[in-house]
């Protein structure tokens, strides 16, 4: 049996600023997304019967609330097909932690759009996929392009930036997750109290031309750290380990450190062994690398 296999790469936020609240209730953002090599893998296979998702990861909903299912439903309807999406099973090999600020669910949704459009042998324009992606989540359109990009609006207005030069990335993953809804609620309460934490910019090394766009400041970090002080402990541990810059990604709970050399990143990883935090060594991906890696491939199942 032959199916379509697609990788879904995680992201980190090199910068995340909350500019205010929009008329639609969402927050106005300015963020810099960065693709990393860590990825999930989706394999989509034609099979008679209802649409189904299979995954061995604990605690992952596999029904209508799953973004893969929602992506299939939106694409099915965009193709003007009747009823619910059907005759496909998606097997998800899950490697990106959940509620970690790494965009795993959104990356899966983007990968599902790409894989299913190929499996269903449809001619879907890139612009149409992007429009569908934006209905699934603010950051889903980014995962169709990858690399280094500026996200505006809700984070769904994507503008390509010069790729960050290759950096090795150490991810520290605590024993708790943070939902985006909670993070923004804590941020709103934090701002209402007038709390302020001044963060010094951590400019990326030259010659990256986008260094002023990404200063490794995350406006959600202080409010989330107010609930989970461990966030700040992880960031400090990465800086002590030699990271050129460190920050929480997205709404948390993962904290990442950037390293110029793999040797230094591996040394930091070894140093953090036994810390009680999950630790993953990965690397940044440029736009062309992301495009090659996420290209759909035939897979014999």
C-alpha positions in Angstrom: 0.0 0.0 0.0 1.4 3.4 -1.0 0.7 6.7 0.9 2.1 10.2 1.2 4.6 11.0 3.9 5.4 14.6 5.1 7.5 16.0 7.8 6.1 18.7 10.1 9.0 20.8 11.5 8.7 22.7 14.9 9.5 26.4 15.3 10.9 28.7 17.9 10.2 32.4 18.3 13.3 34.5 18.1 11.2 37.5 19.3 7.6 37.9 20.3 6.0 41.3 21.1 2.4 41.8 22.1 1.4 45.2 20.7 -2.1 45.4 22.0 -5.6 43.9 21.7 -7.4 43.9 18.4 -11.1 44.7 17.8 -11.7 41.0 17.2 -10.4 40.1 20.7 -7.1 38.6 19.5 -3.8 40.1 20.4 -1.8 42.2 17.9 1.6 40.5 17.5 5.0 41.1 16.0 7.0 37.9 16.1 10.0 36.3 14.4 9.5 32.6 13.6 12.4 30.2 13.1 12.1 26.7 11.8 14.1 24.0 13.5 15.0 20.4 12.5 12.9 18.7 15.2 9.8 17.3 13.5 6.8 15.1 13.5 6.0 12.8 10.6 2.6 12.3 9.0 1.8 9.4 6.7 -1.5 9.6 4.9 -2.9 6.5 3.3 -6.2 5.9 1.3 -8.5 3.4 3.1 -12.2 3.0 2.8 -14.2 4.4 5.7 -14.3 7.4 8.0 -11.4 9.8 8.2 -9.1 8.6 11.0 -5.9 9.6 12.9 -3.7 7.1 14.5 -0.9 8.1 17.0 0.7 6.3 19.9 1.5 9.5 21.9 -0.3 9.7 25.2 -3.0 12.4 25.8 -3.3 13.5 22.2 -6.9 13.9 21.0 -7.5 12.1 17.7 -11.0 13.3 17.0 -12.6 16.5 15.5 -10.6 18.8 17.8 -7.3 17.6 16.4 -5.8 20.1 13.9 -5.0 17.4 11.4 -8.7 16.4 11.4 -9.7 20.1 11.1 -7.2 20.6 8.2 -8.7 17.6 6.4 -12.2 19.0 6.9 -11.4 22.5 5.7 -9.6 21.2 2.6 -12.4 18.7 1.8 -14.9 21.5 1.9 -12.7 23.9 -0.1 -12.7 21.2 -2.8 -16.6 21.2 -2.7 -16.8 17.6 -1.6 -20.0 16.6 0.2 -20.3 15.2 3.7 -17.3 14.7 6.0 -13.7 13.9 4.8 -13.3 10.2 4.5 -11.4 7.3 3.1 -8.0 8.3 4.6 -6.1 7.3 7.7 -3.3 9.6 8.9 -0.6 8.0 11.1 1.2 10.6 13.2 4.7 9.9 14.5 4.9 12.4 17.3 8.2 13.9 18.4 7.3 17.6 19.1 6.2 18.0 22.7 2.6 19.2 23.3 1.8 22.6 24.9 5.5 23.5 24.6 5.5 26.7 22.4 7.0 24.7 19.5 4.0 24.8 17.2 3.6 21.0 16.9 -0.2 21.1 16.3 0.0 23.9 13.8 2.9 22.2 12.0 0.8 19.0 11.8 -2.1 21.0 10.3 0.1 22.5 7.6 1.7 19.2 6.8 -1.8 17.6 6.5 -2.9 20.2 4.0 0.2 19.5 1.8 -0.1 15.7 2.1 -3.8 15.4 1.5 -3.8 17.8 -1.4 -1.3 15.4 -3.0 -3.1 12.2 -1.9 -6.4 13.5 -3.3 -4.7 14.5 -6.5 -6.1 18.0 -6.5 -4.7 21.2 -8.0 -4.6 23.5 -5.0 -2.8 26.8 -5.5 -0.3 27.8 -2.8 -2.4 30.9 -2.0 -5.4 28.8 -1.5 -3.6 26.5 1.0 -2.3 29.6 2.9 -5.9 30.9 3.1 -7.1 27.6 4.5 -4.2 27.4 6.9 -5.1 30.8 8.3 -8.5 29.6 9.3 -6.9 26.8 11.4 -4.6 28.9 13.5 -2.7 32.1 13.5 0.7 30.5 13.0 -0.3 27.7 10.6 0.6 29.7 7.4 4.2 30.0 8.6 4.6 26.3 8.6 3.8 26.2 4.9 6.9 28.3 4.2 9.3 27.9 7.1 12.8 29.4 7.5 13.0 32.7 9.2 9.9 35.0 8.9 8.2 38.0 10.5 4.7 37.4 11.7 2.3 40.3 12.0 -1.4 40.7 12.9 -2.4 37.7 14.9 0.9 36.1 13.6 -0.8 35.0 10.4 0.7 37.8 8.2 3.9 36.2 7.1 6.9 38.1 5.6 10.1 36.2 4.7 13.3 37.5 6.4 16.9 36.7 5.6 17.6 33.3 7.0 19.3 33.1 10.4 22.7 31.7 9.9 22.9 28.1 11.1 22.7 27.8 14.8 22.6 24.8 17.1 19.6 24.9 19.4 19.2 23.3 22.8 15.6 22.9 23.9 14.8 22.6 27.6 11.4 21.1 28.2 10.0 21.1 31.8 7.5 18.7 33.2 4.5 21.0 32.6 2.8 22.5 29.5 1.3 25.9 29.0 -1.8 26.5 26.8 -1.7 29.7 24.7 -5.0 30.7 26.2 -3.6 30.7 29.7 -0.4 32.5 28.7 -2.3 35.4 27.1 -4.7 35.6 30.1 -1.8 35.9 32.4 -0.2 38.5 30.2 -3.4 40.6 30.3 -3.6 40.3 34.1 0.1 41.2 34.3 -0.4 44.3 32.2 -3.5 45.3 34.1 -1.5 45.3 37.3 1.1 47.5 35.7 3.9 44.9 36.1 7.0 45.6 34.0 10.1 43.6 33.5 12.8 45.2 31.4 14.7 42.8 29.2 18.0 43.7 27.6 18.1 42.8 23.9 20.2 39.8 22.9 21.2 40.8 19.4 22.0 38.0 17.1 25.6 37.8 15.9 26.5 39.7 12.7 26.2 39.4 9.7 22.5 38.5 10.1 20.7 41.4 8.4 17.6 40.8 10.4 19.2 41.2 13.8 17.2 44.3 14.8 14.0 42.4 14.1 14.8 39.6 16.6 16.3 40.6 19.9 15.3 37.5 21.8 12.6 39.3 23.8 9.4 37.4 24.5 6.6 39.5 26.1 4.9 36.4 27.3 7.9 35.1 29.2 7.6 37.2 32.4 3.8 36.5 32.9 4.3 32.8 32.3 7.4 32.8 34.6 5.2 34.5 37.2 3.2 31.2 37.3 6.2 29.0 36.7 9.5 30.5 38.0 11.3 27.4 36.5 11.2 29.2 33.2 13.8 31.7 34.4 15.9 29.0 35.9 16.0 27.2 32.5 17.0 30.3 30.7 19.8 31.1 33.2 21.0 27.5 33.0 21.3 27.8 29.2 23.2 31.1 29.4 25.6 29.5 32.0 26.0 26.7 29.5 27.4 29.1 26.9 24.3 29.9 24.8 24.8 33.2 22.9 21.1 33.9 23.6 18.2 32.1 25.4 14.5 32.7 25.7 11.1 31.0 26.1 9.5 30.2 22.8 5.9 31.2 22.0 3.6 30.8 25.0 5.9 28.3 26.6 6.8 26.0 28.3 10.0 25.3 26.3 13.0 27.5 26.7 15.7 27.4 24.0 19.3 28.4 23.8 21.2 29.3 20.5 24.8 28.1 20.0 27.2 29.0 17.2 28.9 25.5 17.3 27.6 22.0 17.7 30.4 21.2 20.1 29.3 23.9 22.5 25.7 22.9 22.3 26.5 19.3 23.0 28.6 20.3 26.0 25.7 22.3 27.3 23.4 19.4 26.8 25.8 17.1 28.7 26.1 19.7 31.5 22.3 19.8 31.8 22.0 16.0 32.1 20.3 15.1 35.4 18.7 18.6 35.7 15.2 17.1 35.6 14.3 18.9 32.4 13.9 17.2 29.1 16.7 18.3 26.7 16.9 18.1 22.9 19.7 19.1 20.6 18.5 20.3 17.2 19.4 23.1 14.7 17.9 25.9 12.7 16.6 25.4 9.2 16.7 27.9 6.4 13.8 28.3 4.0 15.2 26.2 1.2 16.2 23.4 3.7 12.6 23.5 5.1 11.1 23.3 1.6 13.3 20.3 0.7 12.6 18.5 4.0 8.8 19.0 4.0 8.3 18.0 0.4 5.7 15.2 0.2 7.1 11.8 -0.7 5.6 8.5 -1.6 5.8 6.0 1.2 5.1 2.2 1.0 3.2 1.2 4.1 
